[in-house]
Amino acid sequence: MNIKAKVILIILVIAVISALGVYLSFKKFYFTPAKNVEEPTEETKLPAENFPVKDSKEIPVSPSKEVKSPTPQIFSGFKLYKNAEFGFEIQYPVSWNVTEEINENVRGEMVKEFYFKKPNSDLRFAILPRDGLSYGVGAKGTSTPAYIGGSSGVQTQYILKDGRRLWLIFPQYGLYNWLQDLGRLDIMTSAEDVAGDTQIFEKMLSSFKLYK
């Protein structure tokens, strides 16, 4: 073998050895798993219930329902009357008549008034959202603070000559179509059964509510 052939052979051997070394380094760097990654211990493993179950079915969520205000408790033998226009409600005996009337008040205004009357009797409970402040009762009344459907007001009671009781109750705050110090509750007992009528009116007053 001449010198030229020997040189070529040596160069080939060196090239093969170099290529092999590069291949081994590349394989070691990219294919050897990292040793510094810690295997999860028993303490760090998530419990089985935290993993999703493949066969589980989605639980349907019922749509939220609108929360309604509780229905007021109705007294035995009473009915509920509600008026959205003037923002009030009241309970009254089922045998009574209810009327909504347009009448002229002391200022000459045509206004809507509400009457709850016992048939064949002068017994009445009137709700007068816009009314005059004057009232010729011919008797001296006793005035005390009062709460009308949760709002403050003034209550004046009279004893009439024929023995009937008259209550005038004035709210002090205007609500909806009630003007300040102009609306009133006008309550009149009969002369025959003042005590029994008073019990009815106290129930009606306790059920009376104003909406702000």
Sequence and secondary structure as in RCSB ss.txt:
>XXXX:A:sequence
MNIKAKVILIILVIAVISALGVYLSFKKFYFTPAKNVEEPTEETKLPAENFPVKDSKEIPVSPSKEVKSPTPQIF
SGFKLYKNAEFGFEIQYPVSWNVTEEINENVRGEMVKEFYFKKPNSDLRFAILPRDGLSYGVGAKGTSTPAYIGG
SSGVQTQYILKDGRRLWLIFPQYGLYNWLQDLGRLDIMTSAEDVAGDTQIFEKMLSSFKLYK
>XXXX:A:secstr
  HHHHHHHHHHHHHHHHHHHHHHHHHHHHHS  TTS    TTTS  GGGS  TT                    
TTEEEEEETTTTEEEEEETTSEEEEEEEE TTS EEEEEEEE TTSS EEEEESS  S    SS  EEEEEEETT
EEEEEEEEE TTS EEEEEEESS  TT  TTT EEEEE  SS HHHHHHHHHHHHHH EE  
